[in-house]
Amino acid sequence: MSNATEVNIGKQGRLVIPAGLRRSLGLSEGDRLIAREEDGRLVFEKPESIHQQLQAMFAHVPNKRSLADELIAERREAAKKESEE
């Protein structure tokens, strides 16, 4: 936590990210961040960072394989089994 800095929540729940953190994270005015709660913490990330994490998570999946098609096929099979019961 070398870059830990105290911030205050202002009117309408606004936060100001201190200049030193903005510089070290490469944040500029107009940048978009995704906010989420994670284990009781407030986490902000650039959409590009999330995209890179997802790409890394699914890098082992061959390009020709469609996970969406596989999921649809599994759901259809499950629905078929349910209707047969």
N, C-alpha and C positions, 0 to 999 in steps of 0.2 A: 504494500500500500504506500509506495513512495510518493505517489501523486495525490494522496488523500487531502481533501480540502473541504472545509465546512461551507455549506450553502444554506440559504434561507428560502423558504417557500413564500413567495410574494402574493400579491392580489391575484385572484382567479387561479391560484395554484401554480403560478409561473416560477420557473427556476432559471437562474442565470448560471451558465457554466463558466467558471473562472477562465480568464484569458490564457493562463499557463496550461491548463488542461486542454483548452481548444487548440492551442498550438501543438502540444505534444501528440494530440490525436488527429491532427490535420483537419480540424473542423472549421468551416467558414460560414459566414452569414448565408442563409438560404439552403444550407445542407438539410437533407431529410434524415431523421432518425426514427427507428422503430423502438417503442417503449414497451417493456413487458415486465411482469412480476416473476421472479425466479427465486424460490426458496426464501421468501420474505425480503428479497432485495429488489430494488428498482434498477433495471438494466436498460441502457440505451445502446443501440447498434445501428450502423449504417446498413441500408438494404443490401449494398454490395457485399458487405461482410457476411451477412446471412446467406446470400446467394453462393458465395465461395464455400461456406461451411456445408451447405446442402450438396454442392457439387462434389466435395471431398467425401461426404457420407455415402454417396451413391456411385463413386468412381469405379467400384468393383463390378457394377452392372454393365454388361455389354451394351453398346449403342443400339444394336438391333433388337434388344429385348424390351418389350413394353410392359412395365409394371402395371400401368392402367388397364391394359387388355387382360393381364393375368388376374387382377382384382375383379374385373367385370365377370370373367369366366368363373371365378370362385363363387361370386355372389349368385350367379345364375344357377350353378350347381347346388348351392345351399337352398335356394328358393325351390328348385325342382324336388329336392329331397323332402322339404317341408310340405309341399303340395301332395306328395305321395303318401304321407303319413296319415 
